[in-house]
Amino acid sequence: MYHSDQVIWENICSGNVGSLRILHDRYYFQLCHFANRYMHDLSVSEELVSDCFLKLWSHKERIFIQKSVKAYLYFMVKNQLIDYSRKKQQDLIQVTEALPDFPDEEQMDRQDYYAYLYRAVNRLPEQRKKILEMAAFDGLSYKEIASRLDISVNTVKTQMGRAYRFLKEELDPRNLLLYVLFGRRD
């Protein structure tokens, strides 16, 4: 059953830890992707986002969210990025200028899609996932992948086809991003 973010937030304020888990599952990956665009270190980004959820829980009595819970989470992550930068004595001005003022709905929706894509790719069998990442994210040809993994080009083609079919079933096939990311590289 789908609950709005506001209902989930009200349940969190009432002490329902299960609602916190729902909110976490709904936004964790997209917030990590958002943070990682500026940190360029996924483990640090994941830690900062996790800290946001911990703070949300521990300060729930003092937090008043009137409009968008999702926007508030982005605001928290942005503040975590700034705080982290201060603690690491980085050039705060440079980091702050690189951060957007506040993501708009379109940017947050885009983060949603990347989170779905990330989850789907992580459900692939390990070798298929590795082949897909090498093709889509590293830009390697099927021949280069076959050479690096010491497998045949036909195996690479078969695994890419299976990965592509899986993602097409999991994600909206009308989204052109799939075709860009997973185009053939013979």
PyMOL commands that set and color helices and strands:
alter all, ss='L'
color gray80, all
select helices_A, chain A and resi 5-13+17-39+42-58+69-87+92-98+105-122+126-136+142-149+153-170+176-181
alter helices_A, ss='H'
color red, helices_A
deselect
rebuild
show_as cartoon
